[in-house]
């Protein structure tokens, strides 16, 4: 099998690329979804979040991600606390997916904060999706984020240059969906799948 980290800045289109990889045969694991799962109400992660950040992160007894985001994105120390609570649980959940995989599988972990968490060494390959900053901002505005929220979240992430420095392959998402799909297909069929099959021999 082959483990691949898929990363990119907020608004770069990495989630769309992840969906495309899944459509053509890869096993795609979304770290953001895992991060939600490991702090669902009733989990140890949820209890630890509430004891760390207080009841103000809840709405009607459930975790309110917007409230939590407002608290941590402006405070580096609190963001580190949140990451220390969530990241080990997310890594464990991904390891369980890998253990259940079959020989020859391409397992892609969509992981926004790969550079920030020094996680590249845990994967066979790193694929970075990049996109011009203004285009990223336009996409995020269309998703309903406000300008100040976008600036804060982009500022909290590393630069495209830092991501590309650890990349084995770069996908440039500056056109339409068809152009993105062609790059995804070429990378999967020419590089990733042959590597996974070679590893399984």
Beta strands, then each sheet from edge to edge (+ up, - down):
strand 1: 2-8
strand 2: 27-30
strand 3: 58-59
strand 4: 62-63
strand 5: 106-110
strand 6: 125-130
strand 7: 169-172
sheet 1: 2+ 5+ 1+ 6+ 7+
sheet 2: 3+ 4-
end
